[in-house]
């Protein structure tokens, strides 16, 4: 006796073999691993950039603190620790004298406090400490070596005596190679 097949069915049934199913699962698994790896790398990059930014801010704070001191920093190396953004950080600063006598260079390297010794810093920031050439407030810088008004170079009477009859200070004479610009 011949078996009859249900209406609408072909004589041969088609389906996936076990090998085809396993190959599809391997392809899907590899794709998922690549997607997970990309998300993990993105999270790592975000954490690294956050820490690098915080380290840069700490370095700028250290340099700013040194700039605000009344005396120049000593030419030496120093270290310190600070808590910032809920984490412990360690910084090391090296101060060197530049070729300009009144200017010192400050290099600050910052890393996490729990980083192993010898680990490269997350950020390195450089800054300078120097004395001003002229007084604050936009005063004129004298070319002939004399002091400007209010710079502590003379007494108030001496400053008053140096005024013209119109109450203005005489303009300093620049060196020969500097062009003279007329007053407005």
ABEGO torsion letter per residue (X at the ends): XBBBBBBGBBABBBBBBAAAAAAAAAAAAAAAAAAAAAAAAAAAAAAAAAAAAAAAAAAAAAAAAAAABABBBBBBBBBBBBBBGGBBBBBBBBBBBBABAABBBBBBBBBBAABBBGBBBABBBBBBBBBBABBBGGBBBBAAGBBBBGAGABBAAAAAAABBAAGBBBBBBBBAABBBBBBX
